[in-house]
Structure formats: C-alpha cells, structure tokens
C-alpha cells in the first residue's frame, strides 16, 4: 500500500524546500483519501520538478521495495535530466533508461525513465507492469485517445488496473482544450498541489 504518509519528524530531516515537501506529501494524502484517478502537481519552471520526482521515488522505494516506476517524458533531454537527478540524490537507485535517442534500452529497470516515443510499442514487455507512472510535462497528453501517450497509458492500465498516474507540469492549461483536469475527455481528474509562482518570485 503506497498511501502511507510519513512521520512528520522524519520528513523534516530531508533537505527539500518546503513547497517541494508539500508537493510530495500531497500525493500521499491524495491516495490516502482513496483517490485512484490521475492527478497533477503544478510546478513552475525553476521549482525543481526533477527533485520532487527523485525524492518521491526514493521515499516510496525505501518503504515499499518492490514498487515499479515508469517516468515518461517526450524528449530525451528530460529523460536524462530526471534520471540523473535521481542518481545524484540516490546513487544506488535501481534506475535505467529506455530511449532510442540516448542509445539505452534498459527495459527491466525497476525505475525506468523512458521517452514515450521509444516505449510505446514496447510497454507490453514491462514485467511486472509499473504500479506508478509519472508523466513529466503532462500537458502533452491530449484528449484524443489515439496518441502515443494515450495508447501507452491505456496498455499499461490493462496490464495493471490499479496503476496510479501522477503528472507534473508548469501550467495546467492548454490553448487548444483548456484546463487539463476539466471538461469532457480530460485525462487528469484533479490538481493535487500547485506551487504558487508569486511565492517563488518572492523567495
């Protein structure tokens, strides 16, 4: 059960900015409340999305050793950046990369950082299927079901119906379809936590 919310004293020992800590805790709380639908963390540019992803993965695996992660991005630069951030935080992380552009296809890695273009037609080979999928720059998941992201996530959810999906994005609005969590065909259901831009500027 990955809904556990960590002891507050233990949390305070971690070197995160307060809003990064709150972003991670909001995911635990969202699941603990029984929510099973995909949720969004709004993290503006410069707020440390890669750090939030890395720390969240580390915490989950420290408590639940068998959980498998898939972290999806649309460009190889983000795949590498998120992978490297996890290894900077946790050098022994069971992490790998699946990206044709990076020349790596480590599909059996427990924590797999992948480009959606590369993994789409190979995701059926993920065994076991990922229990948690994180989508970076999740505004790129359109409402149209016949897209790489939608096909990939649909395949994975058939493999593991209890799969949990978290998206991270700088802004949760698309010019062509509006808010990512509202309206017919929206993939995401709720904004779990939003880091305020003005707060970051003030800091």
C-alpha positions as CSV (number, residue, x, y, z in Angstrom):
1,X,0.0,0.0,0.0
2,X,1.7,3.2,-1.2
3,X,-0.7,5.5,0.6
4,X,1.4,5.8,3.7
5,X,2.1,9.3,4.9
6,X,5.5,9.6,6.5
7,X,6.1,10.6,10.1
8,X,6.5,14.4,10.2
9,X,9.7,14.3,12.2
10,X,11.2,12.1,9.6
11,X,10.1,14.4,6.8
12,X,11.7,17.4,8.4
13,X,15.1,15.7,8.2
14,X,15.0,15.8,4.4
15,X,16.7,18.6,2.5
16,X,13.8,19.8,0.5
17,X,12.3,23.2,0.1
18,X,9.0,23.5,1.9
19,X,6.9,23.6,-1.2
20,X,8.7,20.5,-2.6
21,X,8.0,18.7,0.6
22,X,4.3,19.8,0.4
23,X,4.1,18.6,-3.2
24,X,5.2,15.1,-2.3
25,X,3.1,15.0,0.8
26,X,0.0,16.0,-1.3
27,X,0.5,12.8,-3.4
28,X,0.5,10.6,-0.3
29,X,-2.6,12.5,1.0
30,X,-4.4,12.2,-2.3
31,X,-4.0,8.4,-2.4
32,X,-4.7,8.0,1.3
33,X,-8.0,9.7,0.8
34,X,-8.9,7.0,-1.6
35,X,-8.4,8.8,-4.9
36,X,-7.5,6.5,-7.7
37,X,-7.7,8.8,-10.7
38,X,-4.7,10.6,-12.3
39,X,-3.7,13.8,-10.5
40,X,-1.5,16.8,-11.3
41,X,1.3,18.6,-9.5
42,X,1.7,22.1,-10.9
43,X,5.4,23.0,-10.5
44,X,6.5,26.2,-12.4
45,X,9.8,26.4,-14.1
46,X,12.7,26.6,-11.6
47,X,10.7,24.9,-8.7
48,X,12.6,21.7,-9.1
49,X,10.3,19.1,-10.7
50,X,13.2,16.7,-11.1
51,X,14.0,16.9,-7.4
52,X,10.3,16.3,-6.5
53,X,10.2,13.3,-8.8
54,X,13.5,11.9,-7.4
55,X,12.7,12.3,-3.7
56,X,9.2,10.8,-4.2
57,X,10.6,7.7,-5.9
58,X,13.3,7.3,-3.2
59,X,10.8,7.6,-0.4
60,X,8.4,5.1,-1.9
61,X,11.1,2.5,-2.5
62,X,12.5,2.9,0.9
63,X,9.2,1.7,2.3
64,X,7.9,-0.5,-0.5
65,X,10.8,-2.2,-2.1
66,X,9.0,-4.0,-4.9
67,X,7.2,-1.0,-6.4
68,X,8.0,-0.4,-10.1
69,X,8.0,3.1,-11.6
70,X,7.8,4.4,-15.1
71,X,8.7,8.0,-15.7
72,X,7.6,9.2,-19.1
73,X,8.9,12.3,-21.0
74,X,8.6,13.5,-24.6
75,X,12.2,14.4,-25.2
76,X,15.4,12.6,-24.4
77,X,16.8,15.6,-22.6
78,X,14.1,15.3,-19.9
79,X,14.6,11.6,-19.7
80,X,18.3,12.0,-18.9
81,X,17.7,15.0,-16.6
82,X,15.2,13.2,-14.4
83,X,17.3,10.0,-14.4
84,X,20.5,11.9,-13.5
85,X,18.7,13.8,-10.7
86,X,17.6,10.5,-9.1
87,X,21.2,9.2,-9.2
88,X,22.5,12.4,-7.8
89,X,20.2,12.0,-4.8
90,X,20.4,8.2,-4.6
91,X,23.5,6.8,-6.4
92,X,22.3,3.2,-5.8
93,X,18.8,3.7,-7.2
94,X,17.7,0.8,-9.4
95,X,17.2,3.1,-12.3
96,X,17.5,2.7,-16.0
97,X,16.7,4.5,-19.3
98,X,14.7,3.4,-22.3
99,X,15.3,5.9,-25.1
100,X,16.4,5.2,-28.6
101,X,17.9,8.7,-28.8
102,X,20.1,8.0,-25.8
103,X,21.1,4.6,-27.1
104,X,19.8,2.8,-24.0
105,X,17.0,0.3,-23.7
106,X,17.2,-1.0,-20.1
107,X,13.6,-2.1,-20.0
108,X,13.9,-4.3,-16.9
109,X,15.0,-1.5,-14.6
110,X,12.7,-1.1,-11.6
111,X,12.7,2.7,-12.1
112,X,12.5,3.2,-15.8
113,X,12.9,6.7,-17.3
114,X,11.6,6.5,-20.9
115,X,10.7,8.6,-23.8
116,X,7.1,7.9,-24.8
117,X,8.2,7.6,-28.5
118,X,10.5,4.7,-27.6
119,X,8.5,2.8,-25.1
120,X,5.0,3.0,-26.8
121,X,5.4,-0.2,-28.8
122,X,7.5,-2.0,-26.1
123,X,5.5,-1.3,-23.0
124,X,3.8,-4.7,-23.1
125,X,7.3,-6.1,-22.3
126,X,7.3,-4.3,-18.9
127,X,7.1,-7.2,-16.5
128,X,6.0,-6.6,-13.9
129,X,3.9,-3.7,-15.1
130,X,4.6,-0.4,-13.4
131,X,2.4,0.4,-10.4
132,X,3.2,4.1,-10.5
133,X,3.6,6.2,-13.7
134,X,4.9,9.7,-13.6
135,X,4.4,11.9,-16.7
136,X,6.7,14.9,-16.9
137,X,5.3,17.8,-19.0
138,X,1.9,16.2,-18.8
139,X,0.2,18.9,-20.8
140,X,1.3,16.9,-23.8
141,X,-1.3,14.2,-23.0
142,X,-4.1,15.4,-25.3
143,X,-7.8,14.4,-25.1
144,X,-7.5,12.4,-28.2
145,X,-7.2,8.7,-27.3
146,X,-5.3,7.8,-30.4
147,X,-2.0,9.3,-29.4
148,X,1.3,7.9,-28.1
149,X,0.6,8.9,-24.6
150,X,-2.9,7.7,-24.5
151,X,-2.1,4.4,-26.2
152,X,0.8,3.8,-23.9
153,X,-1.2,4.5,-20.7
154,X,-4.2,2.5,-21.9
155,X,-1.9,-0.5,-22.5
156,X,-0.3,-0.2,-19.1
157,X,-3.6,0.2,-17.3
158,X,-4.9,-3.0,-18.8
159,X,-1.7,-4.7,-17.6
160,X,-2.1,-3.3,-14.1
161,X,-5.6,-1.8,-13.5
162,X,-4.6,-0.4,-10.1
163,X,-1.9,1.7,-11.7
164,X,-1.5,5.2,-10.3
165,X,-0.6,8.2,-12.6
166,X,0.8,11.5,-11.5
167,X,1.5,14.3,-13.9
168,X,3.8,17.2,-13.4
169,X,3.6,20.5,-15.4
170,X,4.5,24.1,-15.2
171,X,1.0,25.2,-16.2
172,X,-2.2,23.1,-16.3
173,X,-3.8,24.8,-19.2
174,X,-3.7,24.0,-23.0
175,X,-4.7,26.6,-25.5
176,X,-6.5,24.1,-27.6
177,X,-8.6,22.4,-24.9
178,X,-8.4,24.4,-21.7
179,X,-7.6,23.1,-18.2
180,X,-6.1,19.6,-18.2
181,X,-8.4,18.4,-15.4
182,X,-11.7,19.7,-16.6
183,X,-14.1,19.1,-19.4
184,X,-15.1,16.1,-21.5
185,X,-12.2,13.7,-22.3
186,X,-9.8,15.2,-19.7
187,X,-7.3,12.6,-18.7
188,X,-6.5,14.1,-15.3
189,X,-9.1,14.4,-12.6
190,X,-7.6,17.0,-10.1
191,X,-4.9,19.4,-9.3
192,X,-3.3,17.8,-6.2
193,X,-0.9,20.6,-5.4
194,X,0.1,23.9,-7.1
195,X,3.3,25.7,-6.3
196,X,2.5,29.4,-6.5
197,X,4.6,31.4,-9.0
198,X,4.5,34.6,-6.9
199,X,5.7,32.7,-3.9
200,X,8.7,31.5,-5.9
201,X,9.4,35.0,-7.1
202,X,9.2,36.4,-3.5
203,X,11.6,33.6,-2.3
